[in-house]
């Protein structure tokens, strides 16, 4: 075998441009059966010709939550994201509140039904997503992940606020129920 490098084919160049930035550089080299230096040189030549061929690859720090399908920075002990965990706690709290509410006299239940619309506090606006149009693949991947993390933090703050409000409501109803039982 001679010391001369194997020439690049048009198909290999197309595959390099397609894979660049979508998979790690080592995987690009493996698939093309080329050395790292050969792939880096050809990518630079393609960029000089105006072809988008950025070998930088962003390894996402997020995982997909199996419950909601959204990207999450961390999955908890239950294997779901914090937003899903809080949603489940909120549902359990509201179910317990409904059970307690059924024990109140009709007049007191009517008061809670009339004031139900007033229990929502001022909500924080959703985060504005960073634009990704026109960005190179690497920068777009970073911006998309930052957008996903911003949304996750917003959902967690929103659900935490709703859960706290639901817990306070449940505690007030439980106190009223206990006061009634104490009078009886």
URFEN-V488426 format. One record per residue. RES is the residue in three letters. SS is DSSP state (~ for helix, > for strand, _ for the rest). PHI is phi in whole degrees, 0 to 359 (* if undefined). D_LAST is the distance of its C-alpha to the last C-alpha in Angstrom with 1 decimal. Layout:
res & ss & phi & d_last
RES & SS & PHI & D_LAST
RES & SS & PHI & D_LAST
This chain:
res & ss & phi & d_last
UNK & _ & * & 98.8
UNK & _ & 278 & 99.8
UNK & _ & 277 & 98.1
UNK & _ & 282 & 97.7
UNK & _ & 290 & 94.1
UNK & _ & 289 & 93.2
UNK & _ & 293 & 93.2
UNK & _ & 278 & 90.0
UNK & _ & 266 & 89.7
UNK & ~ & 299 & 88.2
UNK & ~ & 297 & 85.5
UNK & ~ & 294 & 84.6
UNK & ~ & 295 & 84.4
UNK & ~ & 298 & 82.1
UNK & ~ & 295 & 79.9
UNK & ~ & 299 & 79.9
UNK & ~ & 296 & 78.8
UNK & ~ & 291 & 76.1
UNK & ~ & 278 & 74.7
UNK & > & 304 & 75.1
UNK & _ & 84 & 71.7
UNK & _ & 267 & 69.8
UNK & > & 226 & 70.4
UNK & _ & 300 & 71.4
UNK & ~ & 304 & 75.1
UNK & ~ & 298 & 75.6
UNK & ~ & 290 & 74.4
UNK & ~ & 300 & 76.8
UNK & ~ & 299 & 79.6
UNK & ~ & 296 & 78.8
UNK & ~ & 295 & 78.6
UNK & ~ & 271 & 81.9
UNK & _ & 54 & 83.6
UNK & _ & 229 & 84.7
UNK & _ & 284 & 84.6
UNK & ~ & 300 & 82.3
UNK & ~ & 295 & 85.2
UNK & ~ & 295 & 86.5
UNK & ~ & 295 & 83.2
UNK & ~ & 297 & 82.8
UNK & ~ & 298 & 86.4
UNK & ~ & 293 & 86.0
UNK & ~ & 297 & 82.6
UNK & ~ & 297 & 84.4
UNK & ~ & 295 & 87.2
UNK & ~ & 296 & 84.9
UNK & ~ & 299 & 83.1
UNK & ~ & 297 & 86.5
UNK & _ & 273 & 87.2
UNK & _ & 93 & 83.9
UNK & _ & 270 & 81.8
UNK & _ & 290 & 78.2
UNK & _ & 210 & 78.3
UNK & _ & 266 & 76.0
UNK & _ & 279 & 75.6
UNK & _ & 294 & 72.6
UNK & _ & 237 & 69.6
UNK & _ & 262 & 66.0
UNK & _ & 277 & 63.9
UNK & _ & 299 & 60.3
UNK & _ & 269 & 57.8
UNK & _ & 256 & 55.0
UNK & > & 236 & 53.8
UNK & > & 272 & 52.4
UNK & _ & 287 & 48.7
UNK & _ & 291 & 48.5
UNK & _ & 277 & 45.2
UNK & _ & 246 & 46.2
UNK & _ & 80 & 50.0
UNK & _ & 266 & 50.1
UNK & > & 288 & 52.1
UNK & > & 222 & 50.2
UNK & _ & 291 & 51.5
UNK & _ & 215 & 49.4
UNK & _ & 254 & 47.5
UNK & _ & 283 & 44.8
UNK & _ & 300 & 44.0
UNK & _ & 280 & 42.5
UNK & _ & 83 & 45.9
UNK & _ & 234 & 44.5
UNK & _ & 287 & 44.8
UNK & ~ & 298 & 42.3
UNK & ~ & 297 & 41.5
UNK & ~ & 293 & 40.7
UNK & ~ & 298 & 38.5
UNK & ~ & 293 & 36.5
UNK & ~ & 298 & 36.3
UNK & ~ & 294 & 34.8
UNK & ~ & 297 & 32.3
UNK & ~ & 297 & 31.4
UNK & ~ & 297 & 31.0
UNK & ~ & 295 & 28.7
UNK & ~ & 295 & 26.6
UNK & ~ & 291 & 26.4
UNK & ~ & 293 & 25.6
UNK & ~ & 294 & 22.6
UNK & ~ & 297 & 21.6
UNK & ~ & 298 & 21.9
UNK & ~ & 296 & 19.8
UNK & ~ & 293 & 16.9
UNK & ~ & 299 & 17.5
UNK & ~ & 295 & 17.2
UNK & _ & 278 & 13.5
UNK & _ & 279 & 12.9
UNK & _ & 296 & 12.8
UNK & ~ & 303 & 16.5
UNK & ~ & 296 & 16.9
UNK & ~ & 287 & 16.1
UNK & ~ & 297 & 18.2
UNK & ~ & 295 & 20.9
UNK & ~ & 297 & 21.0
UNK & ~ & 296 & 21.7
UNK & ~ & 294 & 24.2
UNK & ~ & 291 & 26.0
UNK & _ & 264 & 26.3
UNK & ~ & 302 & 27.4
UNK & ~ & 291 & 31.1
UNK & ~ & 273 & 30.7
UNK & ~ & 279 & 29.5
UNK & _ & 279 & 33.1
UNK & _ & 269 & 34.9
UNK & _ & 300 & 38.7
UNK & _ & 266 & 40.4
UNK & _ & 288 & 43.5
UNK & _ & 292 & 46.5
UNK & _ & 296 & 48.0
UNK & _ & 292 & 51.1
UNK & _ & 276 & 54.5
UNK & _ & 292 & 56.5
UNK & _ & 290 & 59.8
UNK & _ & 290 & 62.7
UNK & _ & 240 & 64.5
UNK & _ & 296 & 67.1
UNK & _ & 82 & 70.6
UNK & _ & 276 & 69.7
UNK & _ & 299 & 71.5
UNK & ~ & 310 & 69.6
UNK & ~ & 297 & 68.8
UNK & ~ & 295 & 67.4
UNK & ~ & 296 & 65.6
UNK & ~ & 296 & 63.9
UNK & ~ & 297 & 62.8
UNK & ~ & 294 & 61.5
UNK & ~ & 297 & 59.6
UNK & ~ & 294 & 57.9
UNK & ~ & 298 & 57.0
UNK & ~ & 297 & 55.5
UNK & ~ & 297 & 53.4
UNK & ~ & 292 & 52.2
UNK & ~ & 300 & 51.3
UNK & ~ & 296 & 49.3
UNK & ~ & 298 & 47.5
UNK & ~ & 298 & 46.6
UNK & ~ & 297 & 45.4
UNK & ~ & 299 & 43.2
UNK & ~ & 295 & 41.7
UNK & ~ & 298 & 41.0
UNK & ~ & 298 & 39.5
UNK & ~ & 292 & 37.2
UNK & ~ & 297 & 36.2
UNK & ~ & 297 & 35.1
UNK & ~ & 296 & 33.2
UNK & ~ & 295 & 31.5
UNK & ~ & 298 & 30.4
UNK & ~ & 296 & 29.0
UNK & ~ & 294 & 27.2
UNK & ~ & 293 & 25.7
UNK & ~ & 297 & 24.5
UNK & ~ & 298 & 22.9
UNK & ~ & 298 & 21.2
UNK & ~ & 296 & 20.0
UNK & ~ & 296 & 18.6
UNK & ~ & 295 & 16.7
UNK & ~ & 297 & 15.4
UNK & ~ & 295 & 14.3
UNK & ~ & 300 & 12.5
UNK & ~ & 296 & 10.7
UNK & ~ & 292 & 9.9
UNK & ~ & 297 & 8.8
UNK & ~ & 295 & 6.3
UNK & ~ & 293 & 5.1
UNK & ~ & 290 & 5.5
UNK & ~ & 282 & 3.8
UNK & _ & 283 & 0.0
